[in-house]
Amino acid sequence: KKILVLGLARSGVAAARFLAGRGARVTVTDSAHPAKLTDAVARLDGCATLELGGHRVESFVGADLVVVSPGVPELPETKAARAAGVEVVAEIELAYRFLDPAATLIAITGTNGKSTATALCGTICAASGRPTFFGGNLGNPLILAVDTPANGPGGLVVAEVAGFQLETSSTFHPKVAVGLNITEDHLDRYGTMEVYGAMKNRIFGWQEAGDHAIANAEDARVVAGARASRANFWEFSSAREVPAGAFLPDGRREIVLRLPETERYPTSALSIVGTHNLENAMASVLATRLADVVPEAILAGMRAYRPLPHRMERVGELGDVEYYDDSKGTNVGAVAAALDGFPRPVVLIAGGRDKGGDYGPMIRALA
């Protein structure tokens, strides 16, 4: 088949190589100047025809399939392809179609925290000894999971997914889906919170009875999306007990799961700080437990996990002052979440680009 891959970043290269390896005639297109794409072109190793420095609408409407890399916006050319009857899909949708139903897919989305939760889930899964892959919008593209031992009976595939990717999915169906939060971000693309939230909640849209939908109990938008699915509904909360899911008792010394039987996991096993990271941990512990990871492996994974670079990463100490790098906090909600529940007084050094969000939550957190 003639397949066009749009975007020549890491996932575009991986998708092009994967498709070419299965006999497709692949063309890759990217609007960037060819001089900026030399490394990516080298990684293609000659597997695809190149259309760089702009897009040709003829290639879009003449393709059998268009595969879109994460973060690529809707273009006149993708609209033209759809109008011509050409299917336009995200790289995660392509990968999903090649995943073995016997593997367990855990997918995580949210405005903030999804990389931390994905990496923690992946670390816990790996501690179980079962074949494990974790990536997606974080690090390794999901398409790379197809040719790993995780893609088979007993395997565990953990994927971070963004709204951009869910926007161009049509069958993506995780066994365990997690919605961490929906706060203001990317309004320069989506316009309203209703549209943005609807894209995030597509993670639950193709689930079936017997699957598991996990929602942050304190986020009404996420709860509504999870409850609308056909999956079993679970929730987690840093503010109160929940009837089915995960919560933090007073003192926050342990994560309690109600499954409905009760299990307890000490928060002292974690190397991450702040309320938002306890929420990430609750979601991760609950998700992996619902994927049949045993409690001993969950505790071992909690102890083994280390923060990702630039996400509340402790980078040094001078005198009695600790320094944390949270430069992945690129929206108001992320900064407010990092400040909320931090165990020590904070001096914040901040900057960035306005994406149309309300600064109220950050002002309240700073106060």
ROVEX-279526 format. One line per 4 residues: their letters; for each residue x, y, z of C-alpha. Coordinates in pm, 1 decimal. Layout:
REM ROVEX-279526
A) X/Y/Z | ... $
END
This chain:
REM ROVEX-279526
KKIL) 0.0/0.0/0.0 | 97.1/362.5/-52.4 | 133.0/514.8/294.4 | 223.0/873.5/371.7 $
VLGL) 387.9/950.1/708.0 | 340.8/1310.6/817.9 | 616.5/1443.5/1045.4 | 974.3/1324.5/1061.5 $
ARSG) 1041.6/1329.0/1435.4 | 1108.4/1012.6/1636.3 | 765.3/852.3/1591.9 | 752.3/939.3/1221.2 $
VAAA) 1085.9/770.9/1159.5 | 978.8/463.8/1360.3 | 646.7/439.8/1177.0 | 812.0/474.5/835.5 $
RFLA) 1068.1/202.6/911.2 | 798.2/-26.7/1052.5 | 571.0/16.4/749.6 | 850.3/-27.4/498.6 $
GRGA) 955.5/-343.2/678.4 | 607.8/-483.3/616.8 | 610.1/-410.8/246.0 | 443.7/-70.5/224.4 $
RVTV) 554.1/194.8/-22.8 | 627.9/477.6/219.1 | 659.3/850.5/161.0 | 748.7/1086.9/446.9 $
TDSA) 661.6/1454.4/440.3 | 775.5/1733.7/669.7 | 747.2/2111.3/634.8 | 1088.3/2173.1/793.6 $
HPAK) 1384.4/2266.9/577.1 | 1582.6/1958.1/471.7 | 1894.7/2093.8/645.4 | 1715.8/2056.8/981.0 $
LTDA) 1620.3/1695.1/911.5 | 1953.1/1537.1/821.3 | 1967.9/1317.5/1132.7 | 1609.1/1195.6/1086.5 $
VARL) 1669.7/1122.8/719.7 | 1978.7/923.7/810.8 | 1773.9/712.0/1054.4 | 1529.3/628.6/773.4 $
DGCA) 1813.3/442.1/605.4 | 1658.2/485.7/261.0 | 1327.7/315.4/344.4 | 1103.6/598.7/220.4 $
TLEL) 1058.4/861.0/-47.8 | 1122.7/1211.5/91.3 | 907.7/1522.8/49.0 | 1070.6/1785.7/271.3 $
GGHR) 1038.0/2160.4/308.3 | 662.0/2154.2/241.5 | 367.8/1927.4/165.4 | 218.9/1811.6/-165.9 $
VESF) -157.2/1771.2/-152.7 | -130.2/1513.4/-431.9 | 58.6/1281.8/-198.8 | -212.5/1307.7/65.7 $
VGAD) -510.2/1242.7/-160.2 | -325.3/970.0/-349.8 | -229.0/767.0/-42.8 | -403.1/455.7/89.8 $
LVVV) -333.3/574.2/446.3 | -186.6/883.2/615.4 | -5.9/836.1/948.2 | 26.0/1152.5/1158.6 $
SPGV) 305.9/1208.9/1408.8 | 222.1/1348.6/1757.4 | 182.0/1723.5/1779.9 | 126.0/1781.0/1407.3 $
PELP) -175.8/2011.4/1375.5 | -468.9/1968.4/1140.8 | -354.8/2082.1/796.3 | -537.4/2169.3/474.4 $
ETKA) -369.0/1861.4/324.4 | -508.5/1622.9/590.4 | -853.5/1771.0/538.0 | -815.5/1714.7/165.6 $
ARAA) -713.3/1353.4/228.6 | -1023.9/1286.7/438.2 | -1241.8/1453.8/176.9 | -1092.2/1213.6/-77.3 $
GVEV) -1178.2/915.2/141.4 | -824.9/855.0/269.9 | -799.4/740.4/632.4 | -583.1/964.0/853.4 $
VAEI) -457.4/799.0/1173.9 | -222.1/865.5/1462.4 | 91.8/658.5/1508.1 | -61.5/506.4/1825.6 $
ELAY) -363.8/394.2/1622.0 | -136.4/228.1/1367.1 | 53.6/55.3/1648.2 | -264.9/-59.4/1819.0 $
RFLD) -377.0/-241.6/1504.6 | -63.0/-457.6/1527.1 | -76.6/-526.7/1902.7 | -160.9/-879.5/2016.1 $
PAAT) -495.4/-887.6/2202.9 | -327.1/-1130.1/2444.1 | -99.2/-848.3/2568.0 | -236.3/-602.8/2825.3 $
LIAI) -237.3/-240.2/2708.2 | -235.8/30.4/2977.7 | -285.3/381.2/2835.8 | -244.9/703.7/3032.8 $
TGTN) -347.0/1056.7/2942.7 | -393.0/1388.5/3119.0 | -281.4/1747.1/3088.5 | -14.6/1696.1/3353.0 $
GKST) 165.7/1402.3/3507.2 | 121.0/1147.9/3230.1 | 492.9/1097.9/3166.3 | 562.2/1036.8/3535.4 $
ATAL) 266.4/800.1/3567.5 | 366.3/614.0/3250.6 | 726.8/571.7/3363.8 | 618.4/461.5/3712.2 $
CGTI) 369.0/214.1/3562.4 | 640.7/83.6/3333.6 | 888.0/44.1/3619.6 | 629.8/-146.0/3824.2 $
CAAS) 542.4/-370.4/3529.6 | 910.4/-444.7/3465.1 | 953.1/-537.6/3833.8 | 690.6/-807.8/3783.5 $
GRPT) 925.4/-1000.6/3556.6 | 666.8/-1004.4/3276.7 | 773.8/-877.5/2932.1 | 723.6/-499.5/2944.8 $
FFGG) 731.6/-206.0/2704.8 | 656.8/153.5/2799.8 | 664.1/459.8/2579.1 | 419.7/626.3/2342.4 $
NLGN) 421.1/1003.6/2366.2 | 697.9/948.5/2622.4 | 1028.7/835.2/2472.0 | 993.6/525.0/2256.3 $
PLIL) 712.1/544.2/1997.7 | 438.6/287.4/2058.7 | 497.1/128.1/1717.5 | 825.4/-10.3/1853.7 $
AVDT) 629.2/-226.6/2099.3 | 498.5/-444.8/1815.6 | 826.6/-628.7/1765.4 | 907.4/-680.2/2136.0 $
PANG) 834.3/-972.6/2371.6 | 576.2/-752.2/2546.7 | 350.4/-790.8/2242.0 | 222.1/-1135.7/2330.1 $
PGGL) 49.8/-1343.6/2598.8 | 136.0/-1213.2/2945.6 | 302.1/-901.7/2804.7 | 247.1/-551.8/2942.9 $
VVAE) 245.0/-245.4/2715.2 | 222.4/95.0/2886.1 | 157.1/396.9/2664.3 | 146.0/767.9/2733.2 $
VAGF) -105.5/917.8/2490.5 | -175.4/1282.6/2412.0 | -497.7/1442.3/2299.4 | -334.7/1510.5/1962.7 $
QLET) -292.7/1135.0/1915.4 | -640.6/1043.5/2037.0 | -782.9/1302.8/1798.5 | -678.1/1086.2/1503.6 $
SSTF) -754.0/744.4/1653.7 | -1059.1/534.9/1573.8 | -1019.2/192.9/1741.1 | -748.2/249.3/2007.5 $
HPKV) -866.7/31.7/2292.4 | -663.3/-3.8/2614.6 | -750.7/-274.8/2864.4 | -674.1/-20.9/3138.2 $
AVGL) -724.5/350.2/3060.9 | -619.6/627.8/3300.2 | -734.1/991.2/3295.2 | -516.0/1192.2/3534.9 $
NITE) -660.9/1542.2/3491.3 | -787.7/1792.7/3237.8 | -667.7/2148.7/3300.5 | -625.1/2444.7/3068.3 $
DHLD) -367.6/2380.7/2797.9 | -349.1/2386.9/2418.6 | -644.7/2625.1/2398.9 | -453.7/2787.3/2114.2 $
RYGT) -534.1/2467.5/1923.0 | -870.8/2353.4/2061.3 | -1036.7/2684.9/2146.6 | -1249.6/2569.0/2440.8 $
MEVY) -1207.7/2339.4/2740.6 | -1506.5/2137.5/2620.6 | -1333.5/2048.0/2294.3 | -998.5/1986.7/2465.0 $
GAMK) -1159.1/1767.8/2732.9 | -1350.4/1567.5/2475.0 | -1024.1/1484.1/2297.2 | -860.6/1364.7/2620.6 $
NRIF) -1162.2/1153.2/2713.0 | -1146.7/964.3/2384.3 | -908.0/734.8/2573.1 | -1220.3/575.3/2725.2 $
GWQE) -1429.3/587.3/2408.1 | -1352.9/245.1/2260.3 | -1336.9/47.4/2584.5 | -1569.0/-245.8/2640.1 $
AGDH) -1724.1/-434.0/2929.7 | -1446.6/-604.9/3123.0 | -1198.8/-322.5/3062.9 | -1103.4/-72.2/3333.4 $
AIAN) -1150.1/308.0/3324.1 | -961.3/500.2/3595.9 | -1041.5/865.0/3670.0 | -916.8/1133.9/3905.1 $
AEDA) -1213.9/1166.7/4141.7 | -1143.2/1539.2/4189.8 | -1167.7/1618.8/3817.8 | -1530.7/1628.8/3705.4 $
RVVA) -1443.7/1625.8/3334.0 | -1235.5/1309.6/3363.9 | -1496.4/1137.7/3581.9 | -1768.0/1213.2/3327.1 $
GARA) -1557.0/1068.7/3046.3 | -1473.4/750.7/3235.7 | -1831.5/694.9/3351.8 | -1956.0/728.6/2994.2 $
SRAN) -1751.2/426.9/2885.4 | -1863.3/63.7/2903.0 | -1563.7/-27.9/3119.4 | -1550.4/-89.7/3492.6 $
FWEF) -1524.1/248.5/3668.2 | -1247.4/315.6/3921.5 | -1121.3/639.4/4071.2 | -838.3/778.8/4280.9 $
SSAR) -837.3/1077.2/4514.2 | -585.0/1273.0/4720.8 | -869.7/1443.3/4907.8 | -1110.8/1172.0/5026.8 $
EVPA) -1188.6/802.8/5045.7 | -1339.4/642.3/4735.7 | -1561.9/331.9/4723.2 | -1360.9/157.6/4448.1 $
GAFL) -1007.3/259.7/4363.1 | -722.5/434.2/4546.4 | -700.3/704.6/4812.8 | -468.1/854.2/5075.9 $
PDGR) -570.0/827.1/5443.2 | -485.4/1111.0/5685.3 | -112.0/1147.0/5715.2 | -56.4/1029.1/5357.5 $
REIV) 173.1/750.8/5474.1 | 14.5/488.6/5251.1 | -182.1/438.1/4933.3 | -496.0/235.1/5003.7 $
LRLP) -659.3/29.5/4727.1 | -1018.7/-92.9/4745.0 | -1062.6/-366.2/4484.9 | -1302.0/-432.0/4686.1 $
ETER) -1053.2/-611.4/4913.8 | -814.4/-363.2/5077.9 | -443.0/-338.2/4999.2 | -192.0/-87.8/5138.8 $
YPTS) 131.4/46.4/4988.0 | 364.4/280.5/5186.1 | 430.1/617.9/5026.3 | 777.7/609.4/5184.9 $
ALSI) 869.7/369.4/4901.1 | 845.6/660.4/4654.8 | 1123.6/904.8/4564.7 | 885.1/1169.0/4423.9 $
VGTH) 732.5/1460.8/4614.6 | 414.4/1668.8/4605.7 | 41.9/1602.7/4596.6 | 36.7/1569.7/4217.5 $
NLEN) 299.4/1294.9/4230.9 | 103.5/1107.7/4497.5 | -189.3/1123.2/4254.5 | 35.3/987.4/3977.4 $
AMAS) 144.2/709.9/4212.3 | -212.6/619.3/4309.7 | -312.7/599.4/3943.2 | -6.7/385.9/3862.8 $
VLAT) -54.1/144.0/4152.7 | -423.1/104.0/4072.7 | -365.1/60.6/3697.7 | -93.9/-201.9/3737.1 $
RLAD) -292.8/-391.7/3998.5 | -590.0/-405.1/3758.7 | -345.1/-541.0/3498.7 | -282.7/-832.0/3740.8 $
VVPE) 60.5/-719.4/3858.8 | 114.1/-877.4/4201.8 | 149.0/-655.1/4512.9 | 511.4/-755.6/4573.5 $
AILA) 608.9/-634.5/4226.8 | 418.4/-309.5/4273.9 | 610.1/-234.0/4593.3 | 941.0/-325.9/4428.3 $
GMRA) 862.2/-100.1/4132.2 | 769.4/189.7/4361.4 | 1107.5/157.3/4531.4 | 1297.0/125.1/4202.6 $
YRPL) 1140.1/425.6/4028.7 | 1341.8/745.2/3988.3 | 1198.3/1076.7/3862.6 | 1226.2/1152.1/3493.5 $
PHRM) 1456.8/1435.4/3385.6 | 1304.2/1784.3/3422.0 | 997.1/1659.7/3614.8 | 1043.7/1764.7/3977.6 $
ERVG) 1394.3/1626.7/3945.8 | 1614.6/1699.3/4247.4 | 1931.1/1830.9/4085.8 | 2137.5/1959.3/4376.2 $
ELGD) 2173.2/2113.5/4720.5 | 2365.4/2417.3/4843.3 | 2363.5/2485.3/5213.6 | 2019.1/2379.0/5328.0 $
VEYY) 1853.5/2477.7/4997.8 | 1742.8/2199.1/4762.7 | 1709.8/2265.9/4388.0 | 1448.0/2098.3/4167.2 $
DDSK) 1425.3/2111.0/3788.1 | 1060.2/2108.3/3676.7 | 1109.3/2259.6/3333.2 | 866.2/2008.1/3182.4 $
GTNV) 593.9/2203.7/3364.2 | 484.5/2399.6/3056.3 | 135.6/2511.0/3159.4 | -32.3/2679.4/3455.0 $
GAVA) -183.8/2359.3/3589.4 | 152.8/2182.5/3593.3 | 320.3/2462.8/3787.8 | 31.4/2487.8/4034.9 $
AALD) 37.3/2110.6/4087.1 | 411.7/2111.6/4153.2 | 374.4/2384.6/4415.3 | 70.5/2230.6/4582.2 $
GFPR) 167.5/1995.8/4863.1 | 541.1/2061.4/4832.4 | 685.4/1980.0/5175.4 | 913.4/2287.5/5209.8 $
PVVL) 895.0/2663.8/5145.0 | 960.5/2734.1/4776.4 | 1124.4/3003.7/4567.0 | 983.5/2968.4/4214.7 $
IAGG) 1187.8/3063.4/3907.0 | 942.9/3062.0/3616.1 | 899.9/3168.4/3256.2 | 749.6/3043.5/2933.3 $
RDKG) 498.4/3102.8/2658.8 | 133.0/3191.6/2714.7 | -101.8/2926.6/2569.6 | -428.0/3097.7/2660.0 $
GDYG) -481.9/2955.8/3009.0 | -613.4/3119.2/3326.2 | -332.7/3208.6/3570.3 | -563.9/3191.9/3873.9 $
PMIR) -460.0/2838.7/3982.7 | -91.4/2938.4/3987.0 | -163.0/3255.4/4185.6 | -356.5/3050.9/4443.8 $
ALA) -75.6/2795.1/4466.7 | 185.5/3069.0/4511.4 | -20.7/3224.7/4790.0 $
END
